[in-house]
């Protein structure tokens, strides 16, 4: 479900600043940007790694 990450149903797609994030398993997160009709993969890592990536952008 979009925007409600603590429900733990589906892939957990949610906005995260200018990015979007979804779960790819229990510990893995995927960060991407929509570009036109496509999506650009930006980063894959755990919860803390994704936040560190965002801080360093």
N, C-alpha and C positions, 0 to 999 in steps of 0.2 A: 504494500500500500504506500502511496506516495506521501512523503512528509511526516510519517509516523514511525521512526526507526525502532522504537522499543516494542512494537507489536510482534516482531520476529516472524512475520509471515511474508512469503514472497522473497524478492531479492533485496528489499529494504532501500529502494531507490529514493534519494532525497537530495535537495539542493544543499550545496555547501559553498557559500560565497558565490563566486562566478562559476564554480564547477558543479558537477553532480557526482554523487557517490552511490555505489551499490555494493552489497556483500557478494562475495564469491566463495562461500564457505563460512565457517565459524570465525576464522581469524583474518581472512583476506578481504581487503577493500580495493575497489577499482574506482579511480578518479578520472572523469572525462569532461570534455567541453563540447557542447553542441555547436556545429559550424554549418550554417545553411541547413541542408537536409541530411548532413552526415554528423558523425561523432568522432572527436579526436581523443584517443587514449593519452592520458597525461602521466599517470602513475599507478602502480600496483604495489600494495604493501599492507602491513597491519595498521590498526587504528592509530597508534602513536607515530608511525612512519608517515602516514598520510597527513597528519597534523603538522609534522615537522616540514614536510614538503611545501605545504601551504604557507607556513611562516616564512620560509626561505624564498618565496616567489616575489 
